[in-house]
Every structure is written in structure tokens, then in C-alpha cells.
Amino acid sequence: MGTPHSAHFSQIDSIDQVLRTAREKFLVRPEKETRLWVKNSQGSFERLYNTRVTVLDAALKSGQAVLMETRNKDGTWLSTQPQAGNKASEEDEDCQCQPGICGLTNLGNTCFMNSALQCLSNVPQLTEYFLTNRYLEELNFCNPLGMKGEIAEAYADLVKQAWSGQYRSIVPQAFKTKVGHFASQFLGYQQHDAQELLSFLLDGLHEDLNRVKKKEYVELCDAAGRPDDEAAQEAWQNHKRRNDSVIVDTFHGLFKSTLVCPDCGKVSVTFDPFCYLSVPLPVSHKRVMEIFFVSMDPRRKPEQHRLVVPKKGKISDLCVALAKHTGVSPERMMVADVFSHRFYKIYHLEESLSSILDRDDIFIYEVSGRSAICDNTREDVVLPIYLRERTPARDYNNSYYGLMLFGHPLLVSVPRDRLSWENLYHILLYRLSRFVTRPSSDDEDDGDEKDMAAKDSIPKAGHVVGNSSQNPGPEQAGPSSGVAGGSRAPVNNSPGPSHWPPRPRRKHLFSLQTVNSNGTSDRSNFNEDTLAQPYIAIDWDPDMKQRYYNEVEAEGYVKHDCVSYMLKKSPVRLRDCIELFTTMETLEKENPWLCPSCKQHQLATKKLDLWKLPETLMIHLKRFSYTKFSREKLDTLVEFPIRDLDLSEFVMKPQDELAPEMYKYDLIAVSNHYGGLRDGHYTTFACNKDSGQWHYFDDNSVWPVNENQIESKAAYVLFYQRQDVARRLRSQQGSSDSPAPAACGAPPQF
């Protein structure tokens, strides 16, 4: 700390005057960056952020100590060095690195932030703006929409450290803390979207650096039949009256938005500013689904099929696709979602395929053409069948058994005139004959006699048979142990007759029991809708299951030839994405347009066109797709040019034929996302503004790469620089003392 100096100021002098006086007294060189701190009554120091206020407004008192701090050569401040966080290691103390080739330490799921920062750091005109301290004159401390200049200063600190050439990597802890302070969604260490952070950061930098200190009210106007040039010029001027910053200069462009009312034909044309393009990816309207087909023929093993169906199709489309492979009519199929040995859901033919997730286990069962699960008029009844095994329960007197679901459930067609327990037993024994061995005549005495208990008939709709107090069978005793309750499958009315013959008291391999839709307890002991479709459980004793039930055969299946089919994902061009973005569309029901002519909310047609292009164009590829039932990431390869991206055909504004570089762009950075929705990793490709060399930034690791390594399925956000801007920046660098940088389009040399 230097020798203290005294100075006299009027209460109407600005803090900026205090700073200039301090710089003079301490002989600080003009290029040195400084800031002021004031010592409060508690003995601690507070930062004087706004240098434009007066001594009176800053509440400075006579004799109060003011401290001036100068920025270190490495871009840090002495006041922040004791805190966690600027240097990555002691090895960097004597490091002389290429400016800008500096990694960012991952603080814990902060790769999204690192990727976004590396992309912005390699936007030449924005980085030069901070490195040359031009931002200090434009800090807006009074903007109610801003963050009192703190985000801009935190970003400036980070850029100065990264471009100081003193570090191989730095720890962005201070910046992370500042972002979390102003945007609670980024608090903590959860993974986030890099594009969402970019959107927040650009908006925050814009408001902190907005040259408009007091925003006036500006009414948005429709073109109202005026020439597009006139309406667009007015819209841009109105935008600049409220928004004027380096972010607007660098990233903002202008859309032409056209809405047409489908009823009265009213055409509304407006011109709206944009900061980036979020372009959709052309996607296939087909979907590949894997299912298992279970034939009525017990000799045939279940077949695994891979079916191509419409992405917005119905369950019936799934059956039609399967019919082409099996020859079984779609009318003889029932589709179910099987989870944890039970039916999670039995689908109706008119339900949407979007309700089925890729991870669901879908079984399609062949049933008789005369059967239905809910139609009382059909000749056959479809019964859902579960398999359960008795296991000894840990009770004090060991008086009952627990029941555990196992294997795959079945949907079995039973003729209405054969609805009896004995007939059902033989029907099921036939359906299980591929993996259940029939006992010989010598083994008959070993059969299960437990099914002699309680139930006299399978209950019909509206009737549940009560317990038998005389012969309480063990299978009535209670819930299945070890199977947690899940969502219940839809249940329907049973078309059974009013009375079935009682079950004969004979020895069987297994017993039959009516259960609830989860298969975990007796219907007679379970308080559920008495009109529910009965579910039947096949209960096995462990010794009988071991002797007659072949588990290996039961779990066996075969793969149909179609399983090897893969839906080809052909690459798309970036031009295709932009063309799709500018295609006319109809508004969704959730977002109608209030027509100013007919005064009604209308599902109008909307078309977006590019009118004014920004200096730096940020293109966000919409890889993440969200629907009511599913979320997915599109890993389609998007082919994008490294140089000479020509957007002239998409710009509606009359073009200057003498300046074609006004519509051509060169790539300068790419934010990549690897992985899926729940987990993933962000990295960055960026072109150094000084050397023209491409580098790959993976958190704190950085290494040079070739241009042919940049294009990949992971590309998520693309940064392009307009060619006339690049030429202007090179000429400015050439006229200064520093060497002119190489163009990012130039191939790197190794």
C-alpha cells in the first residue's frame, strides 16, 4: 500500500473527480485500470461502484479514508485474490501463454457455463470492447432492468484474466456466484442449458451497458400498408431509443413478421428485433418401436419386432405394422405395457402412440377374433393372467404364505360357454405347455389341492364372491410380498355369466385366484370397484414350480428379421434448418392471435423473415424436443459451413449488390452438447481472434484442432461473424501497434 495523500473536494464533485485526483497523486499510468473503496464506520471497505454520483450522494464524510485499487497485470484484483478462485494452480505463476487460450475449471456441473463463456470470449469485437476498457464509460448503475453493472464487471474480470496470457486455466467462482445472485435458477450446481445461460448473460450485459439511461415509452406500430423500408426503419429506431449497447451493436438483428387472419384476411406486418435464431431441425415423421408379439399358438416363442410407425400415429397403426410381419389381422391384437410382471396399461386402438415411451416394454397379444376385454356381446372373453409363486412369510405362527409375481403376464381368450374354473385350468395349461410339463399319471397325487378352497366361480361384473368361512385357502391370505403397488391398469366390465359351475376338488399343478389389477391381493379382500374386470392369478407352490415350470424356456424369445432394421438418419444442412425456420406456419391453439380487424382470437398463419442481419449471428439448433408424454434429444448431424455462410436468399431487405460480404458469415465458435437429456457434457470449439487457430475447450483443458474436427452431431449453438466486420477489425488491428490477426477462415498450420 502506497503513502496516503490528502485532497479537498466539494460535496457536488463527482466520485469520478475523486478517482482522477487519486490517479494523479499516485502517478498511475493511463492504461492502468483502477477502482475506489471507502472505509466505513465498522472498519471494513465498501466498493464505490457508480463514479458518476456526487460526493454528497455517495455519503462521503470529511476525513473519511478512500482506497484506490489497481488491476494486476494478470487481470485480477488484489482484493479478490484471497478468495477462492482465480488461479487454477501454482504452475501458472510464471506462465506465458497465448492470450485467450485459457481453460475454465468445472466447479461441479458447470460445463454449460464454461462452454457459453468460451464462445462469448471468442467474439472479437466484444472481447476487444472489454480489454480496452470501453465498458467503463458505459456502465449503467441506475437501470432498474439491469444488475447495477455487477454482471458486466464480473464478465470483464473473467475476460481480462483469460486474455492476460498469464494462466492456462482459471476458476470462474466469482462469476458463478454473481450469476446465481441475480438469476436464482443458476444457483447451486445442477446441470443447465448453455443456450439459456447465453440468453440471460447477453440480456444482463446489455442492460448493464445500456447507453440509454432513461427509457422512454415507445408504442409498437404495425406497418399498416406502409413500405417495408419505412416501417423497418421506424421499428429499428424505436428499438434503439430504448436499447443501445455493445450487445445490440454486435448481436441484434431484425425480423419481418407477417400474420394473416384466416377469417377476415387481415394482414399484419411488424418488424421485431432478435438476439439469436432458434432454428428447428427437420425431423423424420416416422418412429421405430420395439415390441414383443405373443402368439395364441403355445408352441411359438414370443417374437421381438422392430416396427416403423407414424410418430403421431395411433395404437392401431402399431397393430397394422405388426400384421405385415406376422400375417395376423390387427383386429386380433391387443397392446399392453408390461412392467414388473404386471399389466401397467392395456391400450385402446384409438390411443396415441406418443403415450408410449421408448423405454416401455410393449407386448402385443394375439387374441381370437371373437373376443374383447370390454364387449359383453362378443363370444369370447379376454382374461388378463398373472403368474405368482408362494413364498413362506415370516409370521409368528407361519400361518400363511406370501405371493410373488414372476414371468410375463398373458392375455388369454376364453370362450364364453367354457367359463368355468376347470375349463380355464386346462386352457391355461395348454397355453403354458411350451414351458410347463404335464404330469404323468404317477404324478397326479402330487398335485396342488389348495385350489379346493373358497371360490366357487369367477365373479361376473357387479358381483364379488365373498370369503368362505369354512375352507379359508392360503391363497386368500393377503398381499404378495416383495411386489410394490404400481399404477393400475384400466379395468373393464366382465362379460361372465351369472353362475359358473363350482370347481371340482381335484389335484392340479397350480391354483387359480381372482386378484386385483396389480395382482397383489385378493379381489374378495380388496376394496376396489365391484364392476372391475377380473384378473386371474396362477399360483404356484415352489416345489411344483421347480418340477414342472421351465424358467429358461419361459423367458426365451426369438428375434424377427426386422430387428436388424435401423431408421437411417440422413444429415441435414444448416440452410435446411433456416429455411424451415422461415416457413409459414399456423399458430397453435394455446397461442392464438387477437386480430385487430375482427377482434377475435384467431389461429392465424405466421411467417418470419430476416430483414437486418447482426454483426455476430448466434444460431441455436433446437435439438431438445419436449411433448406431453416424451422428451428426446435429436442427434441429427447438421452440416454447417466453416466459412462463407451466405444468407442473402433469406434477407427480405433490398440488398446492396456492391457489398456481398454484408450477407456472408464465417464461423468463429461452436458450443457442443454430448449425451442425453438427463446427463450430458458441454464443450467448445473456438477460433482465436489473434492467431486464427481453432482450439477445443473442455473445461480446464485446451488443445488445437483442425477444421475438419469441428462439425459433429454434438453442435448445439453456432457463432458466425459477418465478413465485413472481420475485415473492419483486421484493418483496425493493422493500423494499431499490435500485429494484425489471422482470419478465422484460414486453415491452421501444424
Helices and strands as residue ranges (DSSP letters): H 15-25, E 34-39, E 45-47, E 66-70, G 90-94, E 103-104, H 111-121, H 124-131, G 134-137, H 150-162, E 169-170, H 173-182, G 184-186, H 194-208, H 228-242, H 246-251, E 253-260, E 267-274, E 277-280, E 286-294, E 303-310, H 315-326, G 330-332, E 333-339, E 342-346, G 353-355, E 362-366, E 371-372, E 380-392, E 401-415, G 416-418, H 421-431, G 441-446, G 450-452, G 474-476, E 511-515, E 535-540, H 542-548, H 551-555, E 558-559, G 561-564, E 572-573, H 574-581, E 585-586, E 593-594, E 601-602, E 605-612, E 616-622, E 624-626, E 631-633, E 638-639, E 645-646, G 648-650, G 660-663, E 664-675, E 680-687, E 694-698, E 701-704, G 707-709, E 715-722, H 723-735
